[in-house]
């Protein structure tokens, strides 16, 4: 059965800008690049802790909005630290750190393509931690 999220995939407008955000600001490891049959870059794989991946697809067509996408949630160990880190890198927070209904701390930002990202510090009292 399902054990964990394997990856999230985004088609990005500007690969350099997206790599700068995910790799340089958030600290994901650039793992490898897949090329298409013609040898052109197709997907950039970024490795997250725990063996999970983020796939960034080069935009080869006019980007369409994906109506089924809501957000990517990244678990963090210190919500105030990640909020300060994002601010230092001039990434605006859509929502400042606050405690949610599930008792977890969260703050929100967007990547360069406007994809919503929730940063969550899981609390031992949360329902997620007690499943």
Backbone torsions as a table, in degrees:
resi	resn	phi	psi	omega
1	UNK	NA	177.5	-177.5
2	UNK	-66.5	131.9	-179.5
3	UNK	-107.4	-33.7	179.7
4	UNK	-171.0	170.3	176.2
5	UNK	-70.7	130.6	178.9
6	UNK	-85.5	-45.9	177.0
7	UNK	-165.0	163.3	169.6
8	UNK	-121.1	141.8	-178.2
9	UNK	-122.2	136.5	176.3
10	UNK	-128.4	141.7	164.0
11	UNK	-88.9	128.5	-174.5
12	UNK	-113.5	148.9	179.9
13	UNK	-75.4	-39.7	-174.7
14	UNK	-135.9	104.3	-174.5
15	UNK	-62.2	-42.0	-179.1
16	UNK	-61.2	-42.2	179.4
17	UNK	-66.4	-41.0	179.7
18	UNK	-68.5	-40.5	176.8
19	UNK	-64.4	-39.9	178.1
20	UNK	-60.7	-38.7	179.8
21	UNK	-70.2	-57.6	-173.4
22	UNK	-72.9	-39.2	-177.7
23	UNK	-83.6	-54.8	-170.6
24	UNK	-80.8	-35.8	-179.0
25	UNK	-90.5	-49.9	-178.1
26	UNK	-85.0	-15.5	173.3
27	UNK	85.1	17.9	176.4
28	UNK	-71.1	146.0	-179.7
29	UNK	-84.1	126.9	175.2
30	UNK	-75.7	109.5	-170.4
31	UNK	-86.0	-52.8	-178.8
32	UNK	-167.8	168.1	177.9
33	UNK	-120.0	133.2	170.9
34	UNK	-96.6	139.3	178.3
35	UNK	-108.2	154.0	177.3
36	UNK	-80.5	-175.8	-176.9
37	UNK	-63.8	-22.2	179.2
38	UNK	-92.3	1.5	179.0
39	UNK	86.3	6.5	178.5
40	UNK	-84.5	147.1	176.2
41	UNK	-57.2	136.1	-176.5
42	UNK	-120.6	-51.1	-178.0
43	UNK	-137.6	133.5	171.4
44	UNK	-98.8	126.1	177.9
45	UNK	-101.1	127.5	176.0
46	UNK	-114.9	131.1	-177.1
47	UNK	-95.1	133.5	175.2
48	UNK	-105.5	162.8	175.2
49	UNK	-56.5	149.2	178.1
50	UNK	83.3	12.5	176.4
51	UNK	76.0	20.6	177.0
52	UNK	-96.4	160.1	-175.3
53	UNK	-132.5	153.9	168.9
54	UNK	-116.2	127.1	177.7
55	UNK	-102.9	127.3	175.3
56	UNK	-113.2	113.3	-179.5
57	UNK	-89.7	135.9	172.6
58	UNK	-66.0	137.3	-179.7
59	UNK	-79.2	110.6	-178.5
60	UNK	-107.2	-6.4	178.2
61	UNK	-134.1	177.9	173.8
62	UNK	-65.5	123.0	-176.5
63	UNK	-63.8	130.2	176.2
64	UNK	-106.0	144.1	177.2
65	UNK	-71.8	134.9	179.4
66	UNK	-94.7	106.2	-175.2
67	UNK	-68.7	-16.6	-177.5
68	UNK	-90.1	-8.7	-178.6
69	UNK	-82.2	135.0	175.3
70	UNK	-110.8	-65.7	179.6
71	UNK	-166.5	164.1	172.3
72	UNK	-104.1	131.5	177.7
73	UNK	-109.4	125.9	177.2
74	UNK	-115.2	122.0	179.6
75	UNK	-78.1	133.8	-179.8
76	UNK	-125.3	160.9	-180.0
77	UNK	-92.3	-14.8	-178.5
78	UNK	-149.9	104.1	-175.3
79	UNK	-63.6	-38.1	179.8
80	UNK	-67.8	-35.7	-180.0
81	UNK	-67.3	-43.5	-179.8
82	UNK	-68.6	-37.5	177.6
83	UNK	-62.0	-44.2	178.6
84	UNK	-64.7	-40.3	178.9
85	UNK	-61.3	-46.6	179.3
86	UNK	-62.1	-44.1	179.1
87	UNK	-60.7	-42.7	179.2
88	UNK	-58.8	-30.1	-179.9
89	UNK	-96.6	15.6	176.0
90	UNK	59.9	33.1	172.8
91	UNK	-95.1	113.2	-178.4
92	UNK	-69.1	140.5	175.2
93	UNK	-88.5	128.3	174.5
94	UNK	-74.3	-33.3	175.8
95	UNK	-139.7	129.2	177.4
96	UNK	-69.3	161.8	178.8
97	UNK	-54.2	132.2	177.1
98	UNK	-153.3	158.7	179.3
99	UNK	-91.3	128.0	-179.2
100	UNK	-85.0	176.9	179.5
101	UNK	-60.0	-26.4	179.9
102	UNK	-86.0	5.8	-178.5
103	UNK	77.5	-5.6	176.5
104	UNK	-76.6	148.2	175.0
105	UNK	-86.8	142.6	-178.1
106	UNK	-146.9	153.1	165.7
107	UNK	-144.6	161.9	-172.2
108	UNK	-130.9	145.0	174.5
109	UNK	-147.9	-179.8	177.2
110	UNK	-127.4	150.1	173.5
111	UNK	-81.6	178.7	-176.7
112	UNK	-60.2	-20.6	178.2
113	UNK	-95.5	5.0	178.3
114	UNK	87.2	8.4	177.1
115	UNK	-72.1	130.5	-177.6
116	UNK	-74.8	136.0	177.9
117	UNK	-127.3	125.7	173.6
118	UNK	-99.0	127.9	172.9
119	UNK	-103.0	124.4	-171.8
120	UNK	-128.0	128.9	171.2
121	UNK	-102.1	110.7	-176.7
122	UNK	-75.2	133.4	179.4
123	UNK	-100.9	147.9	-179.0
124	UNK	-63.4	-17.5	179.6
125	UNK	-88.7	-3.6	-175.4
126	UNK	-76.0	154.5	177.5
127	UNK	-63.4	-32.8	179.5
128	UNK	-62.5	-36.8	-177.5
129	UNK	-77.6	-11.8	-175.5
130	UNK	-115.9	22.9	178.1
131	UNK	-90.3	NA	NA
